[in-house]
Amino acid sequence: MINRPSGVLAAASFLLLSAAGITAAPGAFAGTPGGTYADDRNCDFDGDGYDDVLTGAPGGTDGGKQGAGYVTVQYGSAGGAGTATSIPRVRTAVFGQSTAGVPGSAEPGDGFGTAVATGDLDADGFDDAIISLPGEDEGSVSDAGRVTVLYGSKDGLTTARTATLRPAVPEANARFGLALAAARLGGETDGDQLAVADRAGADLFTYTRGTLRSTGRLDTDGAPGRESLLPASLTTGNYDGDGYADLVVTGRSPEEDGRGWSAVYMGGAGGPAYTRDLAGGTATASGDINDDGYDDLVYGRPDRPEDENEPLTGGIIGVYLGTAEGMADVDDLGTPAQVWTQDTVGVPGTAELGDGFGADVSLADIDGDGYADVAVGVPGEDVGTVADAGGVRVLRGSGAGLTAAGAKSFDQESAGVPGSAEKGDRWGGQVRLADTDADGRSELLAAAPGENTSDGVVWWLPASTTGTVSTGSWSYGGGSLGTSGTDALFGASIDE
């Protein structure tokens, strides 16, 4: 049981720089307060206590339009989640812009499902699905981007109530919606606030008076600490235990040869406020690794040939531990408390340039011991002589933080994992931990969006009292959920 600290609810503020045009269906419901801790994000659209799984296929065919994109939903149950054809059969759904009630129209290149997130935006007790279309054009402005919200209900996601979020001033190639996150960042409402990133920063939206409204912009172009930041991912967690979620915007700095870094905005009664910079990368996730009641931050930074961090070739993950004062680090430069590579003692594999260790990360408890564990995608890993077949590493949480004791490695040649390692599969391009049967242990979803010539496939590895196991694992693609078409990139995004 996590003993979360109580804290004084300190006020914070941010500068309102711009508003955005929004349309939404009316209606609000009395509900429960939004989540602040990472494990409050449970992706439960029908409120039955089981995690649901929201998966994006941004290259998919919708309404006959290749690249329009779609998302799939797999509802959790006492038997876990499955597909439309699995036994026992479970509930599934598919949504795209050609689905009746979903705003907009399916067009090639929209990329519906490029990024996905969930949160209880209207505080009615049901999580809502947040889906981005960064390739959506606004009039003659190409790739301005858009975000669609499908609200949850006792019956799950429906199109009876939806919202459309647009940038205030559409700009070509801004790709509004390239990353998403939702949590209770401030005290304006009881629900979760939504952060939507574009190429220059992030907009905040709050559900008030029956609609989602723009409540500010966290502008990372000219933010303190760096001249600019090109956002790549967003994550939230309660790193200081004060009752409000905190937001981390992670990406690369073009002024520093593309080196990764993060901007931290701590939540408070008045909303999130910029606090500091940290070393970062292109993937982030949060969870309580040492079970001390404070969320911890993990970032992944897959090295590139032009990076100069020898001998950290092959990629790294960095760990910041939460404290009552916020995230702990070893110096004022934002150096993480722990740095892990495939050359770290106990971590399976060998660090090699191009492995992509840290291309994606996910945190959750995989064995029910109360500590959040970390799944790390290594999509560029060679399996034997098979180049870029990909793999996943699982590191364990403990009272002392992340540990390699009991670390595990999985790929398509692992016993019990369906299929076989093939060149360019990039297995582990997306990794997610989800507890779809509510037994206190999270299963591993490992995606290979490039599998089967970019159709995309997801593998499901069970959880056990010893953590993730490959025995009993299975795989599926969009076709198993009622979709059709090729080059879907199914699994390119999976909700955290």
C-alpha positions as CSV (number, residue, x, y, z in Angstrom):
1,M,0.0,0.0,0.0
2,I,1.4,3.4,-1.0
3,N,1.4,5.9,1.8
4,R,1.1,9.2,0.0
5,P,2.2,12.3,1.9
6,S,-0.1,15.2,2.5
7,G,1.2,18.7,1.7
8,V,0.3,22.3,1.7
9,L,-1.5,23.3,-1.5
10,A,0.7,26.0,-2.7
11,A,-0.5,28.5,-5.3
12,A,1.3,28.7,-8.7
13,S,0.6,30.6,-11.8
14,F,1.4,30.7,-15.5
15,L,1.2,33.3,-18.2
16,L,-1.8,33.1,-20.5
17,L,-0.3,33.7,-23.9
18,S,-3.0,32.6,-26.2
19,A,-6.5,31.1,-26.6
20,A,-7.6,28.4,-29.0
21,G,-10.8,27.9,-30.9
22,I,-12.8,25.0,-29.5
23,T,-16.1,23.4,-30.3
24,A,-17.7,20.9,-28.0
25,A,-21.0,19.2,-27.3
26,P,-22.7,20.5,-24.2
27,G,-23.3,18.6,-21.0
28,A,-21.3,18.1,-17.8
29,F,-21.7,15.6,-15.0
30,A,-20.9,15.8,-11.3
31,G,-18.0,13.5,-10.7
32,T,-14.8,12.6,-8.8
33,P,-11.6,14.8,-8.7
34,G,-9.1,14.2,-11.4
35,G,-6.0,12.1,-10.8
36,T,-2.7,13.5,-9.7
37,Y,-0.4,10.4,-9.4
38,A,0.8,8.4,-12.3
39,D,-1.1,5.3,-11.3
40,D,-4.3,7.3,-11.3
41,R,-4.1,7.2,-15.1
42,N,-6.0,3.9,-15.5
43,C,-7.6,4.4,-18.9
44,D,-11.0,3.2,-17.7
45,F,-13.6,4.4,-20.1
46,D,-16.6,2.6,-18.6
47,G,-15.7,2.9,-15.0
48,D,-15.7,-0.8,-14.2
49,G,-12.3,-0.8,-12.5
50,Y,-10.4,-2.6,-15.3
51,D,-7.8,-0.9,-17.4
52,D,-8.8,-0.5,-21.1
53,V,-6.3,-0.2,-23.9
54,L,-6.4,2.6,-26.5
55,T,-4.2,2.0,-29.5
56,G,-3.5,4.2,-32.5
57,A,-3.0,3.2,-36.1
58,P,-2.1,6.6,-37.7
59,G,-1.3,5.1,-41.1
60,G,-4.6,3.1,-41.3
61,T,-7.3,3.2,-43.9
62,D,-10.5,4.8,-42.7
63,G,-13.5,5.5,-45.0
64,G,-11.3,4.2,-47.9
65,K,-8.7,6.9,-47.2
66,Q,-5.2,5.5,-46.7
67,G,-3.3,7.4,-43.9
68,A,-6.5,8.9,-42.4
69,G,-5.8,6.7,-39.3
70,Y,-8.0,5.1,-36.6
71,V,-7.9,4.0,-33.0
72,T,-9.0,0.8,-31.4
73,V,-10.3,0.2,-27.9
74,Q,-10.0,-3.1,-26.0
75,Y,-12.1,-3.1,-22.8
76,G,-10.6,-4.8,-19.7
77,S,-12.4,-7.5,-17.8
78,A,-11.9,-10.2,-15.1
79,G,-10.3,-12.2,-17.9
80,G,-8.2,-9.3,-19.1
81,A,-8.4,-7.8,-22.6
82,G,-8.5,-9.5,-25.9
83,T,-9.7,-9.0,-29.5
84,A,-13.0,-9.2,-31.3
85,T,-12.3,-12.9,-32.1
86,S,-10.7,-14.0,-28.8
87,I,-12.1,-16.6,-26.4
88,P,-13.6,-15.5,-24.1
89,R,-14.8,-12.7,-26.4
90,V,-14.3,-9.2,-25.0
91,R,-15.7,-5.8,-26.0
92,T,-13.7,-3.9,-28.6
93,A,-14.4,-0.8,-30.7
94,V,-12.9,1.1,-33.6
95,F,-13.1,4.9,-34.1
96,G,-12.0,7.1,-37.0
97,Q,-13.2,10.2,-38.7
98,S,-15.6,8.2,-40.8
99,T,-17.3,6.8,-37.7
100,A,-20.7,8.4,-37.3
101,G,-20.5,11.2,-34.7
102,V,-16.7,11.6,-34.8
103,P,-15.9,15.2,-35.8
104,G,-14.3,15.9,-39.2
105,S,-13.9,13.7,-42.2
106,A,-11.3,11.1,-43.0
107,E,-8.6,12.4,-45.4
108,P,-5.3,10.9,-46.4
109,G,-2.4,11.9,-44.2
110,D,-4.6,13.1,-41.2
111,G,-2.9,10.6,-38.9
112,F,-5.8,10.1,-36.6
113,G,-4.3,8.3,-33.6
114,T,-0.7,9.6,-34.0
115,A,-0.8,10.3,-30.3
116,V,-3.4,9.1,-27.7
117,A,-4.0,9.9,-24.0
118,T,-6.8,9.5,-21.5
119,G,-8.1,11.5,-18.5
120,D,-11.3,12.3,-16.8
121,L,-11.7,15.8,-18.2
122,D,-15.3,16.4,-17.1
123,A,-14.9,14.7,-13.7
124,D,-17.9,12.3,-14.2
125,G,-16.0,9.2,-13.1
126,F,-15.3,7.9,-16.6
127,D,-12.0,8.4,-18.4
128,D,-12.2,10.1,-21.8
129,A,-10.1,9.3,-24.9
130,I,-7.9,12.1,-26.4
131,I,-6.8,11.5,-29.9
132,S,-4.5,13.6,-32.1
133,L,-4.5,14.3,-35.8
134,P,-1.3,16.3,-36.3
135,G,-1.5,15.9,-40.0
136,E,-5.0,17.6,-40.2
137,D,-5.1,20.6,-42.5
138,E,-7.0,23.7,-41.3
139,G,-8.3,25.3,-44.5
140,S,-5.3,25.9,-46.8
141,V,-2.9,25.5,-43.8
142,S,-1.3,22.1,-44.1
143,D,-0.5,19.9,-41.1
144,A,-1.7,22.5,-38.6
145,G,-3.1,19.7,-36.5
146,R,-6.2,19.0,-34.4
147,V,-7.3,16.9,-31.4
148,T,-10.5,15.0,-30.9
149,V,-12.0,14.0,-27.5
150,L,-14.4,11.1,-27.1
151,Y,-16.1,11.1,-23.7
152,G,-16.4,8.0,-21.6
153,S,-19.7,6.6,-20.1
154,K,-21.0,3.6,-18.3
155,D,-21.2,2.0,-21.8
156,G,-17.6,3.0,-22.6
157,L,-16.5,5.5,-25.3
158,T,-19.3,6.9,-27.4
159,T,-19.7,9.6,-30.0
160,A,-22.7,11.1,-28.3
161,R,-20.4,13.7,-26.7
162,T,-17.2,14.9,-28.4
163,A,-14.9,17.9,-28.5
164,T,-12.6,19.3,-31.2
165,L,-9.6,21.3,-30.2
166,R,-7.7,23.5,-32.7
167,P,-4.7,25.8,-32.5
168,A,-5.6,29.4,-31.9
169,V,-3.7,30.5,-35.0
170,P,-3.1,27.6,-37.4
171,E,0.4,27.4,-38.7
172,A,1.8,25.1,-41.5
173,N,3.6,22.0,-40.1
174,A,2.9,23.0,-36.5
175,R,1.4,19.5,-35.9
176,F,-0.8,20.5,-33.0
177,G,-1.3,17.3,-31.0
178,L,2.1,15.6,-31.6
179,A,2.0,14.7,-27.9
180,L,-0.7,14.6,-25.2
181,A,-1.1,14.2,-21.5
182,A,-3.9,14.8,-19.0
183,A,-4.0,15.1,-15.1
184,R,-5.2,17.5,-12.4
185,L,-2.5,20.1,-12.8
186,G,-4.4,22.9,-11.0
187,G,-7.4,23.8,-8.9
188,E,-9.7,25.3,-11.5
189,T,-11.9,22.2,-11.7
190,D,-12.2,18.8,-10.2
191,G,-11.4,17.1,-13.5
192,D,-8.1,16.5,-15.3
193,Q,-6.5,19.3,-17.4
194,L,-5.3,18.5,-20.9
195,A,-1.9,19.4,-22.3
196,V,-1.5,19.4,-26.1
197,A,2.0,19.9,-27.6
198,D,2.9,21.2,-31.0
199,R,6.4,21.9,-32.4
200,A,6.9,25.0,-30.3
201,G,5.2,24.3,-26.9
202,A,2.0,23.1,-25.3
203,D,-1.5,24.4,-24.8
204,L,-3.6,23.7,-21.7
205,F,-7.4,23.0,-21.7
206,T,-9.8,22.8,-18.8
207,Y,-13.4,21.6,-18.8
208,T,-15.5,24.4,-17.4
209,R,-19.1,25.4,-17.8
210,G,-19.8,22.3,-20.0
211,T,-17.0,22.7,-22.5
212,L,-13.2,22.4,-22.9
213,R,-11.6,25.8,-22.9
214,S,-8.1,27.1,-23.4
215,T,-6.6,28.2,-20.1
216,G,-3.0,29.0,-21.2
217,R,0.1,28.1,-23.1
218,L,3.4,26.7,-21.8
219,D,5.6,28.3,-24.4
220,T,8.9,26.3,-24.7
221,D,10.2,28.6,-27.4
222,G,12.1,31.0,-25.2
223,A,11.3,29.2,-22.0
224,P,13.7,29.7,-19.1
225,G,16.8,27.6,-19.2
226,R,17.0,27.1,-23.0
227,E,16.5,29.2,-26.1
228,S,13.9,26.7,-27.5
229,L,12.6,23.2,-27.1
230,L,11.2,20.9,-29.8
231,P,8.7,18.8,-27.8
232,A,8.6,15.1,-28.3
233,S,6.6,13.7,-25.4
234,L,4.6,14.7,-22.3
235,T,4.2,12.9,-19.0
236,T,2.6,13.8,-15.7
237,G,3.1,12.6,-12.1
238,N,2.9,14.0,-8.6
239,Y,6.6,14.3,-7.9
240,D,6.3,16.3,-4.7
241,G,3.1,14.9,-3.2
242,D,1.3,18.2,-2.9
243,G,-2.0,17.1,-4.2
244,Y,-1.5,18.4,-7.8
245,A,0.0,16.6,-10.8
246,D,3.1,18.0,-12.4
247,L,3.9,18.2,-16.1
248,V,7.1,17.4,-17.9
249,V,7.7,18.5,-21.5
250,T,10.6,16.6,-23.1
251,G,12.2,17.0,-26.4
252,R,15.4,18.2,-28.1
253,S,17.1,21.6,-28.2
254,P,18.1,22.7,-31.8
255,E,20.6,25.1,-30.3
256,E,22.5,22.3,-28.6
257,D,22.9,19.9,-31.5
258,G,19.6,18.3,-30.8
259,R,20.5,17.2,-27.3
260,G,17.6,16.0,-25.2
261,W,16.2,17.9,-22.2
262,S,13.0,18.5,-20.3
263,A,11.1,21.5,-19.0
264,V,9.4,20.9,-15.6
265,Y,6.1,22.6,-14.8
266,M,5.0,21.9,-11.2
267,G,1.3,21.9,-10.5
268,G,-0.5,24.0,-8.0
269,A,-3.8,25.6,-7.1
270,G,-3.3,28.3,-9.8
271,G,-2.1,25.9,-12.5
272,P,1.4,24.6,-13.5
273,A,4.4,26.9,-13.3
274,Y,7.8,26.5,-14.9
275,T,10.3,25.3,-12.3
276,R,13.5,24.1,-13.9
277,D,15.2,22.2,-16.7
278,L,16.4,18.6,-16.5
279,A,18.4,16.4,-18.8
280,G,15.9,14.5,-21.0
281,G,15.2,12.6,-24.2
282,T,12.4,11.7,-26.6
283,A,10.3,9.4,-24.4
284,T,9.1,9.8,-20.8
285,A,7.0,8.0,-18.2
286,S,6.2,8.4,-14.5
287,G,5.5,6.1,-11.6
288,D,6.5,5.4,-8.0
289,I,9.6,3.2,-8.4
290,N,10.6,3.1,-4.7
291,D,7.1,3.2,-3.2
292,D,7.8,6.3,-1.1
293,G,4.6,8.1,-2.1
294,Y,6.3,10.4,-4.6
295,D,6.2,9.7,-8.3
296,D,9.5,9.3,-10.1
297,L,10.4,10.4,-13.7
298,V,12.1,8.1,-16.3
299,Y,13.2,9.4,-19.7
300,G,14.6,7.5,-22.6
301,R,17.1,8.9,-25.0
302,P,18.1,6.6,-27.9
303,D,21.5,7.8,-29.1
304,R,22.0,8.9,-32.6
305,P,25.2,8.7,-34.7
306,E,25.8,12.4,-34.2
307,D,25.6,12.3,-30.5
308,E,28.8,12.7,-28.6
309,N,28.1,10.9,-25.3
310,E,30.5,8.0,-25.7
311,P,30.5,5.4,-24.3
312,L,26.7,5.7,-23.9
313,T,26.1,4.5,-27.4
314,G,22.9,2.5,-28.0
315,G,20.8,4.8,-25.8
316,I,20.2,5.5,-22.2
317,I,17.4,5.9,-19.6
318,G,17.6,8.4,-16.8
319,V,15.8,8.2,-13.5
320,Y,14.8,11.2,-11.3
321,L,13.4,10.3,-7.9
322,G,10.5,12.4,-6.4
323,T,10.8,14.0,-3.0
324,A,8.9,16.5,-0.9
325,E,10.9,19.2,-2.7
326,G,10.3,17.8,-6.2
327,M,12.5,15.6,-8.3
328,A,15.9,14.9,-6.8
329,D,19.1,15.1,-8.9
330,V,22.8,15.1,-8.1
331,D,23.7,18.6,-9.3
332,D,22.3,21.9,-10.5
333,L,22.7,20.9,-14.1
334,G,19.8,18.5,-14.0
335,T,21.8,15.3,-14.0
336,P,19.6,12.3,-13.3
337,A,20.0,10.3,-10.1
338,Q,20.5,7.1,-12.1
339,V,21.6,6.5,-15.7
340,W,21.1,3.0,-17.2
341,T,22.5,1.6,-20.5
342,Q,22.8,-1.9,-21.8
343,D,26.4,-1.8,-20.5
344,T,25.2,-1.3,-16.9
345,V,25.9,-4.4,-14.8
346,G,22.9,-6.6,-14.8
347,V,21.1,-5.1,-17.7
348,P,20.6,-7.7,-20.5
349,G,22.4,-7.0,-23.8
350,T,25.3,-5.0,-24.9
351,A,25.3,-1.3,-25.8
352,E,25.7,-0.8,-29.5
353,L,25.1,2.3,-31.6
354,G,21.6,2.1,-33.2
355,D,20.0,-0.2,-30.6
356,G,17.5,2.5,-29.6
357,F,17.6,1.6,-25.9
358,G,15.0,4.0,-24.4
359,A,13.1,4.7,-27.6
360,D,10.0,4.1,-25.4
361,V,9.5,3.6,-21.7
362,S,6.5,2.6,-19.5
363,L,6.1,2.3,-15.7
364,A,3.8,0.2,-13.6
365,D,3.9,-2.6,-11.0
366,I,4.3,-6.0,-12.9
367,D,4.4,-8.3,-9.9
368,G,2.2,-6.7,-7.2
369,D,5.0,-5.8,-4.8
370,G,4.1,-2.1,-4.6
371,Y,7.1,-0.9,-6.6
372,A,6.7,0.5,-10.2
373,D,8.8,-1.4,-12.7
374,V,10.1,-0.1,-16.0
375,A,9.7,-1.5,-19.5
376,V,12.3,-0.2,-22.0
377,G,11.9,-0.5,-25.7
378,V,15.0,-1.4,-27.7
379,P,13.6,-1.5,-31.3
380,G,17.0,-1.2,-33.0
381,E,18.4,-4.3,-31.2
382,D,19.9,-7.0,-33.4
383,V,18.7,-10.5,-32.5
384,G,21.5,-12.8,-33.5
385,T,22.4,-11.8,-37.1
386,V,18.9,-10.3,-37.7
387,A,19.3,-6.5,-37.9
388,D,16.9,-4.2,-36.1
389,A,14.6,-7.0,-35.0
390,G,14.1,-5.3,-31.7
391,G,13.6,-6.2,-28.1
392,V,12.3,-5.1,-24.7
393,R,14.1,-4.9,-21.3
394,V,12.3,-4.9,-18.0
395,L,14.0,-3.4,-14.9
396,R,12.6,-3.7,-11.4
397,G,11.6,-1.2,-8.8
398,S,12.8,-1.4,-5.2
399,G,13.1,0.6,-2.0
400,A,16.4,1.9,-3.3
401,G,15.1,2.9,-6.7
402,L,15.5,1.1,-10.0
403,T,17.5,-2.0,-9.9
404,A,18.8,-4.6,-12.5
405,A,18.3,-7.4,-10.0
406,G,15.8,-9.7,-11.7
407,A,16.0,-7.8,-15.0
408,K,14.5,-9.6,-18.0
409,S,14.9,-9.5,-21.7
410,F,12.3,-10.4,-24.4
411,D,12.2,-10.5,-28.2
412,Q,10.5,-12.5,-30.9
413,E,12.9,-15.4,-30.3
414,S,12.0,-15.7,-26.6
415,A,10.3,-19.0,-25.8
416,G,6.5,-18.5,-25.9
417,V,6.5,-15.3,-27.9
418,P,4.7,-15.7,-31.2
419,G,6.5,-15.1,-34.5
420,S,10.2,-14.9,-35.3
421,A,12.7,-12.1,-35.4
422,E,12.8,-10.5,-38.8
423,K,15.0,-7.7,-40.2
424,G,13.5,-4.3,-39.5
425,D,10.6,-5.4,-37.3
426,R,11.7,-3.0,-34.6
427,W,9.8,-4.9,-31.9
428,G,9.5,-2.7,-28.8
429,G,9.0,0.5,-30.8
430,Q,6.2,1.1,-28.3
431,V,5.9,-0.5,-24.8
432,R,3.0,-0.2,-22.4
433,L,2.2,-1.8,-19.0
434,A,-1.5,-2.2,-18.3
435,D,-3.5,-4.1,-15.6
436,T,-6.5,-5.1,-17.7
437,D,-7.7,-7.8,-15.3
438,A,-7.3,-5.6,-12.1
439,D,-5.2,-8.2,-10.3
440,G,-2.6,-5.7,-9.2
441,R,-0.1,-6.8,-11.8
442,S,0.4,-5.1,-15.1
443,E,0.8,-7.0,-18.4
444,L,3.3,-5.9,-21.0
445,L,2.2,-4.7,-24.5
446,A,5.1,-4.6,-26.9
447,A,4.4,-3.1,-30.4
448,A,6.2,-3.4,-33.7
449,P,4.5,-0.8,-35.9
450,G,6.7,-1.8,-38.8
451,E,5.8,-5.5,-38.6
452,N,4.3,-7.1,-41.8
453,T,5.5,-4.3,-44.0
454,S,4.2,-1.5,-41.7
455,D,0.8,-3.1,-41.0
456,G,1.8,-3.2,-37.3
457,V,1.3,-5.9,-34.6
458,V,1.1,-5.8,-30.8
459,W,2.3,-8.6,-28.5
460,W,0.7,-9.2,-25.1
461,L,3.0,-10.7,-22.4
462,P,1.3,-11.8,-19.2
463,A,2.1,-10.7,-15.7
464,S,2.8,-13.0,-12.8
465,T,4.1,-13.0,-9.2
466,T,7.6,-13.0,-10.7
467,G,6.8,-10.2,-13.1
468,T,6.5,-10.3,-16.9
469,V,6.6,-13.8,-18.5
470,S,6.5,-14.9,-22.1
471,T,4.6,-18.1,-21.5
472,G,1.0,-17.6,-22.7
473,S,1.8,-14.5,-24.7
474,W,-0.1,-13.7,-27.9
475,S,-0.2,-11.2,-30.7
476,Y,-2.7,-9.3,-32.8
477,G,-3.1,-6.6,-35.4
478,G,-5.8,-4.2,-36.4
479,G,-7.6,-6.9,-38.4
480,S,-8.3,-8.9,-35.2
481,L,-10.2,-5.8,-34.0
482,G,-12.4,-5.4,-37.1
483,T,-10.2,-3.1,-39.3
484,S,-8.8,-3.6,-42.8
485,G,-6.1,-2.1,-45.0
486,T,-2.4,-2.1,-45.1
487,D,0.5,0.1,-43.8
488,A,-1.6,1.0,-40.8
489,L,1.3,1.4,-38.4
490,F,-0.9,-0.3,-35.8
491,G,0.6,0.1,-32.3
492,A,2.5,3.4,-33.2
493,S,0.8,4.8,-30.1
494,I,-0.7,3.1,-27.0
495,D,-2.1,5.0,-24.1
496,E,-0.1,5.1,-20.9
